[in-house]
Amino acid sequence: MRLLAVPLFYEGNSRTDIAKRLNIARSSVNKWVSSYLELGLYGLENKPIQGRPSRLQQS
């Protein structure tokens, strides 16, 4: 989704239109585009999740 939002932004679509088109929150589009403009593709990578580890065991 993140990689779809950036080209749509460069095509001239508003962030609101991108959010509607991708069926996601406008705040997510804002965050992704801002991160991309600041950090490039690195800004679109998943960030480590903070907090307590899951109690479920992974196999």
mmCIF file of the N, C-alpha and C atoms, coordinates in Angstrom:
data_MODEL
# 
_entry.id   MODEL 
# 
loop_
_atom_site.group_PDB 
_atom_site.id 
_atom_site.type_symbol 
_atom_site.label_atom_id 
_atom_site.label_alt_id 
_atom_site.label_comp_id 
_atom_site.label_asym_id 
_atom_site.label_entity_id 
_atom_site.label_seq_id 
_atom_site.pdbx_PDB_ins_code 
_atom_site.Cartn_x 
_atom_site.Cartn_y 
_atom_site.Cartn_z 
_atom_site.occupancy 
_atom_site.B_iso_or_equiv 
_atom_site.pdbx_formal_charge 
_atom_site.auth_seq_id 
_atom_site.auth_comp_id 
_atom_site.auth_asym_id 
_atom_site.auth_atom_id 
_atom_site.pdbx_PDB_model_num 
ATOM 1   N N  . MET A 1 1  ? 0.830   -1.191  0.000   1.00 0.00 ? 1  MET A N  1 
ATOM 2   C CA . MET A 1 1  ? 0.000   0.000   0.000   1.00 0.00 ? 1  MET A CA 1 
ATOM 3   C C  . MET A 1 1  ? 0.871   1.250   0.000   1.00 0.00 ? 1  MET A C  1 
ATOM 4   N N  . ARG A 1 2  ? 1.951   1.196   0.788   1.00 0.00 ? 2  ARG A N  1 
ATOM 5   C CA . ARG A 1 2  ? 2.822   2.365   0.896   1.00 0.00 ? 2  ARG A CA 1 
ATOM 6   C C  . ARG A 1 2  ? 3.443   2.693   -0.456  1.00 0.00 ? 2  ARG A C  1 
ATOM 7   N N  . LEU A 1 3  ? 3.859   1.645   -1.169  1.00 0.00 ? 3  LEU A N  1 
ATOM 8   C CA . LEU A 1 3  ? 4.484   1.864   -2.467  1.00 0.00 ? 3  LEU A CA 1 
ATOM 9   C C  . LEU A 1 3  ? 3.478   2.312   -3.523  1.00 0.00 ? 3  LEU A C  1 
ATOM 10  N N  . LEU A 1 4  ? 2.209   2.060   -3.316  1.00 0.00 ? 4  LEU A N  1 
ATOM 11  C CA . LEU A 1 4  ? 1.179   2.545   -4.231  1.00 0.00 ? 4  LEU A CA 1 
ATOM 12  C C  . LEU A 1 4  ? 0.849   4.011   -3.972  1.00 0.00 ? 4  LEU A C  1 
ATOM 13  N N  . ALA A 1 5  ? 0.930   4.428   -2.735  1.00 0.00 ? 5  ALA A N  1 
ATOM 14  C CA . ALA A 1 5  ? 0.548   5.790   -2.370  1.00 0.00 ? 5  ALA A CA 1 
ATOM 15  C C  . ALA A 1 5  ? 1.512   6.829   -2.936  1.00 0.00 ? 5  ALA A C  1 
ATOM 16  N N  . VAL A 1 6  ? 2.794   6.528   -2.948  1.00 0.00 ? 6  VAL A N  1 
ATOM 17  C CA . VAL A 1 6  ? 3.796   7.515   -3.372  1.00 0.00 ? 6  VAL A CA 1 
ATOM 18  C C  . VAL A 1 6  ? 3.648   7.882   -4.853  1.00 0.00 ? 6  VAL A C  1 
ATOM 19  N N  . PRO A 1 7  ? 3.550   6.905   -5.778  1.00 0.00 ? 7  PRO A N  1 
ATOM 20  C CA . PRO A 1 7  ? 3.377   7.297   -7.185  1.00 0.00 ? 7  PRO A CA 1 
ATOM 21  C C  . PRO A 1 7  ? 2.079   8.072   -7.430  1.00 0.00 ? 7  PRO A C  1 
ATOM 22  N N  . LEU A 1 8  ? 1.033   7.711   -6.713  1.00 0.00 ? 8  LEU A N  1 
ATOM 23  C CA . LEU A 1 8  ? -0.228  8.448   -6.858  1.00 0.00 ? 8  LEU A CA 1 
ATOM 24  C C  . LEU A 1 8  ? -0.049  9.899   -6.429  1.00 0.00 ? 8  LEU A C  1 
ATOM 25  N N  . PHE A 1 9  ? 0.752   10.111  -5.394  1.00 0.00 ? 9  PHE A N  1 
ATOM 26  C CA . PHE A 1 9  ? 1.041   11.464  -4.932  1.00 0.00 ? 9  PHE A CA 1 
ATOM 27  C C  . PHE A 1 9  ? 1.802   12.239  -6.008  1.00 0.00 ? 9  PHE A C  1 
ATOM 28  N N  . TYR A 1 10 ? 2.783   11.599  -6.617  1.00 0.00 ? 10 TYR A N  1 
ATOM 29  C CA . TYR A 1 10 ? 3.576   12.262  -7.655  1.00 0.00 ? 10 TYR A CA 1 
ATOM 30  C C  . TYR A 1 10 ? 2.789   12.500  -8.938  1.00 0.00 ? 10 TYR A C  1 
ATOM 31  N N  . GLU A 1 11 ? 1.706   11.733  -9.145  1.00 0.00 ? 11 GLU A N  1 
ATOM 32  C CA . GLU A 1 11 ? 0.833   11.963  -10.299 1.00 0.00 ? 11 GLU A CA 1 
ATOM 33  C C  . GLU A 1 11 ? -0.048  13.192  -10.102 1.00 0.00 ? 11 GLU A C  1 
ATOM 34  N N  . GLY A 1 12 ? -0.031  13.749  -8.890  1.00 0.00 ? 12 GLY A N  1 
ATOM 35  C CA . GLY A 1 12 ? -0.799  14.953  -8.633  1.00 0.00 ? 12 GLY A CA 1 
ATOM 36  C C  . GLY A 1 12 ? -2.081  14.740  -7.847  1.00 0.00 ? 12 GLY A C  1 
ATOM 37  N N  . ASN A 1 13 ? -2.322  13.517  -7.406  1.00 0.00 ? 13 ASN A N  1 
ATOM 38  C CA . ASN A 1 13 ? -3.507  13.241  -6.596  1.00 0.00 ? 13 ASN A CA 1 
ATOM 39  C C  . ASN A 1 13 ? -3.324  13.827  -5.199  1.00 0.00 ? 13 ASN A C  1 
ATOM 40  N N  . SER A 1 14 ? -4.411  14.308  -4.625  1.00 0.00 ? 14 SER A N  1 
ATOM 41  C CA . SER A 1 14 ? -4.342  14.807  -3.256  1.00 0.00 ? 14 SER A CA 1 
ATOM 42  C C  . SER A 1 14 ? -4.250  13.623  -2.297  1.00 0.00 ? 14 SER A C  1 
ATOM 43  N N  . ARG A 1 15 ? -3.794  13.894  -1.107  1.00 0.00 ? 15 ARG A N  1 
ATOM 44  C CA . ARG A 1 15 ? -3.675  12.822  -0.115  1.00 0.00 ? 15 ARG A CA 1 
ATOM 45  C C  . ARG A 1 15 ? -5.046  12.266  0.266   1.00 0.00 ? 15 ARG A C  1 
ATOM 46  N N  . THR A 1 16 ? -6.049  13.123  0.242   1.00 0.00 ? 16 THR A N  1 
ATOM 47  C CA . THR A 1 16 ? -7.421  12.674  0.518   1.00 0.00 ? 16 THR A CA 1 
ATOM 48  C C  . THR A 1 16 ? -7.896  11.731  -0.575  1.00 0.00 ? 16 THR A C  1 
ATOM 49  N N  . ASP A 1 17 ? -7.638  12.077  -1.833  1.00 0.00 ? 17 ASP A N  1 
ATOM 50  C CA . ASP A 1 17 ? -8.034  11.217  -2.956  1.00 0.00 ? 17 ASP A CA 1 
ATOM 51  C C  . ASP A 1 17 ? -7.297  9.878   -2.915  1.00 0.00 ? 17 ASP A C  1 
ATOM 52  N N  . ILE A 1 18 ? -6.034  9.907   -2.566  1.00 0.00 ? 18 ILE A N  1 
ATOM 53  C CA . ILE A 1 18 ? -5.253  8.666   -2.463  1.00 0.00 ? 18 ILE A CA 1 
ATOM 54  C C  . ILE A 1 18 ? -5.843  7.766   -1.390  1.00 0.00 ? 18 ILE A C  1 
ATOM 55  N N  . ALA A 1 19 ? -6.189  8.350   -0.249  1.00 0.00 ? 19 ALA A N  1 
ATOM 56  C CA . ALA A 1 19 ? -6.774  7.567   0.851   1.00 0.00 ? 19 ALA A CA 1 
ATOM 57  C C  . ALA A 1 19 ? -8.088  6.929   0.429   1.00 0.00 ? 19 ALA A C  1 
ATOM 58  N N  . LYS A 1 20 ? -8.919  7.679   -0.263  1.00 0.00 ? 20 LYS A N  1 
ATOM 59  C CA . LYS A 1 20 ? -10.195 7.122   -0.733  1.00 0.00 ? 20 LYS A CA 1 
ATOM 60  C C  . LYS A 1 20 ? -9.964  6.013   -1.749  1.00 0.00 ? 20 LYS A C  1 
ATOM 61  N N  . ARG A 1 21 ? -9.031  6.245   -2.645  1.00 0.00 ? 21 ARG A N  1 
ATOM 62  C CA . ARG A 1 21 ? -8.748  5.271   -3.709  1.00 0.00 ? 21 ARG A CA 1 
ATOM 63  C C  . ARG A 1 21 ? -8.203  3.956   -3.147  1.00 0.00 ? 21 ARG A C  1 
ATOM 64  N N  . LEU A 1 22 ? -7.342  4.045   -2.124  1.00 0.00 ? 22 LEU A N  1 
ATOM 65  C CA . LEU A 1 22 ? -6.747  2.851   -1.530  1.00 0.00 ? 22 LEU A CA 1 
ATOM 66  C C  . LEU A 1 22 ? -7.549  2.318   -0.342  1.00 0.00 ? 22 LEU A C  1 
ATOM 67  N N  . ASN A 1 23 ? -8.613  3.045   0.021   1.00 0.00 ? 23 ASN A N  1 
ATOM 68  C CA . ASN A 1 23 ? -9.488  2.652   1.129   1.00 0.00 ? 23 ASN A CA 1 
ATOM 69  C C  . ASN A 1 23 ? -8.704  2.544   2.441   1.00 0.00 ? 23 ASN A C  1 
ATOM 70  N N  . ILE A 1 24 ? -7.933  3.607   2.729   1.00 0.00 ? 24 ILE A N  1 
ATOM 71  C CA . ILE A 1 24 ? -7.167  3.682   3.958   1.00 0.00 ? 24 ILE A CA 1 
ATOM 72  C C  . ILE A 1 24 ? -7.348  5.072   4.567   1.00 0.00 ? 24 ILE A C  1 
ATOM 73  N N  . ALA A 1 25 ? -6.873  5.255   5.783   1.00 0.00 ? 25 ALA A N  1 
ATOM 74  C CA . ALA A 1 25 ? -7.003  6.542   6.469   1.00 0.00 ? 25 ALA A CA 1 
ATOM 75  C C  . ALA A 1 25 ? -6.066  7.579   5.838   1.00 0.00 ? 25 ALA A C  1 
ATOM 76  N N  . ARG A 1 26 ? -6.545  8.817   5.750   1.00 0.00 ? 26 ARG A N  1 
ATOM 77  C CA . ARG A 1 26 ? -5.749  9.905   5.199   1.00 0.00 ? 26 ARG A CA 1 
ATOM 78  C C  . ARG A 1 26 ? -4.500  10.140  6.031   1.00 0.00 ? 26 ARG A C  1 
ATOM 79  N N  . SER A 1 27 ? -4.605  9.936   7.335   1.00 0.00 ? 27 SER A N  1 
ATOM 80  C CA . SER A 1 27 ? -3.436  10.126  8.199   1.00 0.00 ? 27 SER A CA 1 
ATOM 81  C C  . SER A 1 27 ? -2.317  9.148   7.840   1.00 0.00 ? 27 SER A C  1 
ATOM 82  N N  . SER A 1 28 ? -2.670  7.945   7.414   1.00 0.00 ? 28 SER A N  1 
ATOM 83  C CA . SER A 1 28 ? -1.657  6.985   6.986   1.00 0.00 ? 28 SER A CA 1 
ATOM 84  C C  . SER A 1 28 ? -0.954  7.473   5.729   1.00 0.00 ? 28 SER A C  1 
ATOM 85  N N  . VAL A 1 29 ? -1.731  7.987   4.784   1.00 0.00 ? 29 VAL A N  1 
ATOM 86  C CA . VAL A 1 29 ? -1.141  8.521   3.550   1.00 0.00 ? 29 VAL A CA 1 
ATOM 87  C C  . VAL A 1 29 ? -0.217  9.685   3.887   1.00 0.00 ? 29 VAL A C  1 
ATOM 88  N N  . ASN A 1 30 ? -0.662  10.574  4.767   1.00 0.00 ? 30 ASN A N  1 
ATOM 89  C CA . ASN A 1 30 ? 0.179   11.707  5.172   1.00 0.00 ? 30 ASN A CA 1 
ATOM 90  C C  . ASN A 1 30 ? 1.506   11.228  5.743   1.00 0.00 ? 30 ASN A C  1 
ATOM 91  N N  . LYS A 1 31 ? 1.439   10.236  6.623   1.00 0.00 ? 31 LYS A N  1 
ATOM 92  C CA . LYS A 1 31 ? 2.637   9.723   7.272   1.00 0.00 ? 31 LYS A CA 1 
ATOM 93  C C  . LYS A 1 31 ? 3.576   9.084   6.253   1.00 0.00 ? 31 LYS A C  1 
ATOM 94  N N  . TRP A 1 32 ? 3.032   8.272   5.346   1.00 0.00 ? 32 TRP A N  1 
ATOM 95  C CA . TRP A 1 32 ? 3.850   7.578   4.361   1.00 0.00 ? 32 TRP A CA 1 
ATOM 96  C C  . TRP A 1 32 ? 4.517   8.547   3.399   1.00 0.00 ? 32 TRP A C  1 
ATOM 97  N N  . VAL A 1 33 ? 3.752   9.506   2.886   1.00 0.00 ? 33 VAL A N  1 
ATOM 98  C CA . VAL A 1 33 ? 4.313   10.460  1.927   1.00 0.00 ? 33 VAL A CA 1 
ATOM 99  C C  . VAL A 1 33 ? 5.379   11.320  2.606   1.00 0.00 ? 33 VAL A C  1 
ATOM 100 N N  . SER A 1 34 ? 5.098   11.777  3.809   1.00 0.00 ? 34 SER A N  1 
ATOM 101 C CA . SER A 1 34 ? 6.081   12.583  4.540   1.00 0.00 ? 34 SER A CA 1 
ATOM 102 C C  . SER A 1 34 ? 7.359   11.793  4.812   1.00 0.00 ? 34 SER A C  1 
ATOM 103 N N  . SER A 1 35 ? 7.209   10.539  5.230   1.00 0.00 ? 35 SER A N  1 
ATOM 104 C CA . SER A 1 35 ? 8.379   9.687   5.483   1.00 0.00 ? 35 SER A CA 1 
ATOM 105 C C  . SER A 1 35 ? 9.169   9.467   4.206   1.00 0.00 ? 35 SER A C  1 
ATOM 106 N N  . TYR A 1 36 ? 8.475   9.250   3.092   1.00 0.00 ? 36 TYR A N  1 
ATOM 107 C CA . TYR A 1 36 ? 9.156   9.040   1.819   1.00 0.00 ? 36 TYR A CA 1 
ATOM 108 C C  . TYR A 1 36 ? 9.908   10.293  1.389   1.00 0.00 ? 36 TYR A C  1 
ATOM 109 N N  . LEU A 1 37 ? 9.282   11.449  1.528   1.00 0.00 ? 37 LEU A N  1 
ATOM 110 C CA . LEU A 1 37 ? 9.930   12.692  1.126   1.00 0.00 ? 37 LEU A CA 1 
ATOM 111 C C  . LEU A 1 37 ? 11.158  12.985  1.981   1.00 0.00 ? 37 LEU A C  1 
ATOM 112 N N  . GLU A 1 38 ? 11.110  12.593  3.233   1.00 0.00 ? 38 GLU A N  1 
ATOM 113 C CA . GLU A 1 38 ? 12.216  12.858  4.150   1.00 0.00 ? 38 GLU A CA 1 
ATOM 114 C C  . GLU A 1 38 ? 13.337  11.823  4.045   1.00 0.00 ? 38 GLU A C  1 
ATOM 115 N N  . LEU A 1 39 ? 12.966  10.520  3.954   1.00 0.00 ? 39 LEU A N  1 
ATOM 116 C CA . LEU A 1 39 ? 13.949  9.444   4.054   1.00 0.00 ? 39 LEU A CA 1 
ATOM 117 C C  . LEU A 1 39 ? 14.066  8.570   2.811   1.00 0.00 ? 39 LEU A C  1 
ATOM 118 N N  . GLY A 1 40 ? 13.265  8.807   1.793   1.00 0.00 ? 40 GLY A N  1 
ATOM 119 C CA . GLY A 1 40 ? 13.286  7.955   0.606   1.00 0.00 ? 40 GLY A CA 1 
ATOM 120 C C  . GLY A 1 40 ? 12.610  6.627   0.882   1.00 0.00 ? 40 GLY A C  1 
ATOM 121 N N  . LEU A 1 41 ? 13.017  5.598   0.155   1.00 0.00 ? 41 LEU A N  1 
ATOM 122 C CA . LEU A 1 41 ? 12.391  4.279   0.321   1.00 0.00 ? 41 LEU A CA 1 
ATOM 123 C C  . LEU A 1 41 ? 12.562  3.724   1.731   1.00 0.00 ? 41 LEU A C  1 
ATOM 124 N N  . TYR A 1 42 ? 13.660  4.094   2.394   1.00 0.00 ? 42 TYR A N  1 
ATOM 125 C CA . TYR A 1 42 ? 13.867  3.645   3.774   1.00 0.00 ? 42 TYR A CA 1 
ATOM 126 C C  . TYR A 1 42 ? 12.721  4.091   4.679   1.00 0.00 ? 42 TYR A C  1 
ATOM 127 N N  . GLY A 1 43 ? 12.125  5.235   4.405   1.00 0.00 ? 43 GLY A N  1 
ATOM 128 C CA . GLY A 1 43 ? 11.023  5.747   5.207   1.00 0.00 ? 43 GLY A CA 1 
ATOM 129 C C  . GLY A 1 43 ? 9.749   4.926   5.097   1.00 0.00 ? 43 GLY A C  1 
ATOM 130 N N  . LEU A 1 44 ? 9.668   4.055   4.074   1.00 0.00 ? 44 LEU A N  1 
ATOM 131 C CA . LEU A 1 44 ? 8.473   3.234   3.880   1.00 0.00 ? 44 LEU A CA 1 
ATOM 132 C C  . LEU A 1 44 ? 8.604   1.839   4.482   1.00 0.00 ? 44 LEU A C  1 
ATOM 133 N N  . GLU A 1 45 ? 9.786   1.508   5.005   1.00 0.00 ? 45 GLU A N  1 
ATOM 134 C CA . GLU A 1 45 ? 9.976   0.181   5.596   1.00 0.00 ? 45 GLU A CA 1 
ATOM 135 C C  . GLU A 1 45 ? 9.220   0.053   6.917   1.00 0.00 ? 45 GLU A C  1 
ATOM 136 N N  . ASN A 1 46 ? 8.896   -1.194  7.261   1.00 0.00 ? 46 ASN A N  1 
ATOM 137 C CA . ASN A 1 46 ? 8.258   -1.468  8.548   1.00 0.00 ? 46 ASN A CA 1 
ATOM 138 C C  . ASN A 1 46 ? 9.210   -1.120  9.673   1.00 0.00 ? 46 ASN A C  1 
ATOM 139 N N  . LYS A 1 47 ? 8.688   -0.504  10.694  1.00 0.00 ? 47 LYS A N  1 
ATOM 140 C CA . LYS A 1 47 ? 9.480   -0.162  11.869  1.00 0.00 ? 47 LYS A CA 1 
ATOM 141 C C  . LYS A 1 47 ? 9.308   -1.255  12.920  1.00 0.00 ? 47 LYS A C  1 
ATOM 142 N N  . PRO A 1 48 ? 10.292  -1.467  13.789  1.00 0.00 ? 48 PRO A N  1 
ATOM 143 C CA . PRO A 1 48 ? 10.137  -2.475  14.846  1.00 0.00 ? 48 PRO A CA 1 
ATOM 144 C C  . PRO A 1 48 ? 8.974   -2.102  15.774  1.00 0.00 ? 48 PRO A C  1 
ATOM 145 N N  . ILE A 1 49 ? 8.259   -3.124  16.178  1.00 0.00 ? 49 ILE A N  1 
ATOM 146 C CA . ILE A 1 49 ? 7.109   -2.912  17.059  1.00 0.00 ? 49 ILE A CA 1 
ATOM 147 C C  . ILE A 1 49 ? 7.603   -2.884  18.498  1.00 0.00 ? 49 ILE A C  1 
ATOM 148 N N  . GLN A 1 50 ? 7.192   -1.867  19.232  1.00 0.00 ? 50 GLN A N  1 
ATOM 149 C CA . GLN A 1 50 ? 7.601   -1.716  20.623  1.00 0.00 ? 50 GLN A CA 1 
ATOM 150 C C  . GLN A 1 50 ? 6.589   -2.397  21.539  1.00 0.00 ? 50 GLN A C  1 
ATOM 151 N N  . GLY A 1 51 ? 7.007   -2.697  22.729  1.00 0.00 ? 51 GLY A N  1 
ATOM 152 C CA . GLY A 1 51 ? 6.075   -3.241  23.708  1.00 0.00 ? 51 GLY A CA 1 
ATOM 153 C C  . GLY A 1 51 ? 6.458   -4.628  24.171  1.00 0.00 ? 51 GLY A C  1 
ATOM 154 N N  . ARG A 1 52 ? 5.577   -5.183  24.960  1.00 0.00 ? 52 ARG A N  1 
ATOM 155 C CA . ARG A 1 52 ? 5.800   -6.505  25.540  1.00 0.00 ? 52 ARG A CA 1 
ATOM 156 C C  . ARG A 1 52 ? 5.749   -7.573  24.452  1.00 0.00 ? 52 ARG A C  1 
ATOM 157 N N  . PRO A 1 53 ? 6.640   -8.563  24.488  1.00 0.00 ? 53 PRO A N  1 
ATOM 158 C CA . PRO A 1 53 ? 6.600   -9.652  23.503  1.00 0.00 ? 53 PRO A CA 1 
ATOM 159 C C  . PRO A 1 53 ? 5.310   -10.462 23.636  1.00 0.00 ? 53 PRO A C  1 
ATOM 160 N N  . SER A 1 54 ? 4.908   -11.062 22.541  1.00 0.00 ? 54 SER A N  1 
ATOM 161 C CA . SER A 1 54 ? 3.704   -11.875 22.521  1.00 0.00 ? 54 SER A CA 1 
ATOM 162 C C  . SER A 1 54 ? 3.852   -13.098 23.401  1.00 0.00 ? 54 SER A C  1 
ATOM 163 N N  . ARG A 1 55 ? 2.758   -13.527 23.999  1.00 0.00 ? 55 ARG A N  1 
ATOM 164 C CA . ARG A 1 55 ? 2.781   -14.756 24.796  1.00 0.00 ? 55 ARG A CA 1 
ATOM 165 C C  . ARG A 1 55 ? 2.666   -15.984 23.921  1.00 0.00 ? 55 ARG A C  1 
ATOM 166 N N  . LEU A 1 56 ? 2.222   -15.805 22.691  1.00 0.00 ? 56 LEU A N  1 
ATOM 167 C CA . LEU A 1 56 ? 2.073   -16.930 21.779  1.00 0.00 ? 56 LEU A CA 1 
ATOM 168 C C  . LEU A 1 56 ? 3.446   -17.364 21.278  1.00 0.00 ? 56 LEU A C  1 
ATOM 169 N N  . GLN A 1 57 ? 3.622   -18.660 21.181  1.00 0.00 ? 57 GLN A N  1 
ATOM 170 C CA . GLN A 1 57 ? 4.886   -19.181 20.666  1.00 0.00 ? 57 GLN A CA 1 
ATOM 171 C C  . GLN A 1 57 ? 4.782   -19.323 19.167  1.00 0.00 ? 57 GLN A C  1 
ATOM 172 N N  . GLN A 1 58 ? 5.849   -18.932 18.492  1.00 0.00 ? 58 GLN A N  1 
ATOM 173 C CA . GLN A 1 58 ? 5.891   -19.113 17.054  1.00 0.00 ? 58 GLN A CA 1 
ATOM 174 C C  . GLN A 1 58 ? 6.621   -20.411 16.750  1.00 0.00 ? 58 GLN A C  1 
ATOM 175 N N  . SER A 1 59 ? 6.098   -21.173 15.801  1.00 0.00 ? 59 SER A N  1 
ATOM 176 C CA . SER A 1 59 ? 6.775   -22.426 15.458  1.00 0.00 ? 59 SER A CA 1 
ATOM 177 C C  . SER A 1 59 ? 7.269   -22.406 14.043  1.00 0.00 ? 59 SER A C  1 
# 
